[in-house]
């Protein structure tokens, strides 16, 4: 089904190509507008429900991802969410996730950002699309940096674990070789 040139979907899972999930009002209902690298869709779900469903899809609950953020970087309020760290799917809310005006942005797609005179922020994505957010520049930058901190810490942990496994594998492999 199409509405005003938008494809309308019943369900949606965030992927590496998802840039933003915005609230969208359609016929008196609260839905989401999803901005992807190659197009935009209207989804018959609230943005927070898309985030939660995506967490579930990739093997964790939204609550678990929030608790993980708290454990890794100590953030509990407006916490960034590592939906799927191996594919670098990290999103962050512009305001409280319980607020129906909350916009979720994908960290890897934010190219640059700048303040406006009206205490808003313009965000430019890697594919040259942009959106105007009703959030202060300072608040936006804070959220962006929190997400960068989460990404960095989780990446460091994953790389350290990989190095440790490689070391253990090499040690076990070399012991077997010496015994022959």
N, C-alpha and C positions, 0 to 999 in steps of 0.2 A: 504494500500500500504506500502511496506517496501523498504527502501533505506539503504544499508550497515548495515543491521540488526536493523535499527531503524524503528519504526512504524511512519508513516507520518499522521498527523492529520490536518484537515482544520481549526479547532477552538479549543480553550482551555480555561478553567477557572481554576485559581489558587485555590488550596485547602490547607488544613492543611498538606497534604503530599508532597506538592511542596517544593523543597529545593532551586532550582535556575532556573533562566530563562536567557539563554545566547544567544548572537547573533550567527547566523549560516548561512553560505553562501552555497547555493545549486543550482547548474545549473545557476549561475549568478543572483540568487534572494536572497534577504535578508529575512531570516526566523528566527525562534527561536529554540533553543534546550532547552527542558524542562527536568530538572533532578528531578525525584520524588524518594521517598523512595524505591520504588520497580522497577524502570526502567527509561529509558530515551526515549523521543519522539522528533521528528522534527515536528514543527507546522508551517503551512504556514501563519504565522503572524509575524510581528516584535515584539520584546520583549515589547516595550512600548505599543503596541496595545493589547497585552495580559494583561498587567497591567490595562490599561483603561477598557477593556471589563470585567475584573474581578471586578473592582470597580463598574461598572454599574450593574453587576449581583447581587452583594451584597447590592444594593440599594443606591449607591452614585456615583457621577462622580469622575473622577481622579482629576479634578480641585477642587471639593468640598473637597476631601481628602487632597489635598495639602494645601488648605486654612485652613482646620482643624488643620493640623500640625503646620502651622504658628500661629494660635490662641492659641494652647496648649503649644508649646515650643519655638515659635518665629523663627523657621528655615524656610528659603525660598529657599536656594540654595542646590541642591542635597537632597531634603527633603525625609525623610522616609515616607512611606505610610501605613496607617492602613486600609488595604483592608477590613478586617472583624474582628474587635476587640474582639467580643464575642468568636470567635474560634481561637484567637491569631494569625491571619494571618497578620503579619507585614512584609513588604519588604523594602529593601533599595537599592538605586543605587550605583554602585561603582564609577561612574563618572556622568557627566551631562546626564540626561535622553534623551536629544535631540541628544546626540552623538550616532551614530549607534553601537559603540563598548561597550555601557553600559551593564553591567551585573546586574541583580536584584537578591538579595539573601533574603531568608526567615530567619528572626531573630531567630526563635525557633530551627532551624536546625543547626546553627553554633555551633560546639562543641569546637574547638580550632583553632588557627591560628598562623602563624609564618612568619617572613620575610625571603626573600631569598637574596642572594648576588647581584642579578640583580635588586634590588629595586622593587621586586614583592612580592606578598603575597600568601602563600599556606593556603587554608581554608579546614579544616576537618569538615565533617558533622557528625551528631549523628549516622548515620548508617555506619560510617567508610569510606565512599567515600570522595574523596578530589578533589579540583580543584585549578589550578594555575591561579591567577588573575594578570593582568597587571596593578596593582595599588600599590602604596607604602603602607607599613605597617602602617605608621602614618595616612594616609588618610583612610585606611580600618578601623582602630580602632576608628577613629573619627566618621565614619558613623555607626559603630556598637553601639557606646555609644549614639549617637543621637537617634537611634531607641529604645534602652533600656530606654532612658528618656521618649520618647513618650509612650511606652508601660506602663511604671510605672505610668505616670500621668493619662493616660486614665483608667487604672485599678483602681487607687485610686478614680477617679471620679465615675466610675461605682459602686464600692463598697460603697462609701459614699451615693450615690443615693439609693442603695439597703437598706442600714441601715436606711436611712430616711423613705423609704416606709414601712419597717418593723415596725418602731417606730409608724408611723401614723396609720398603720393597727392595731397594738396592742392597741393604745390609743382609737381608734374608737371601737374596739372590747370590751375593758374593760368598756367603758362608757355604751354600750348596755347591758352588763352583770349586771352592777350596777343598771340599771333602772328597771330590771325585778323583 
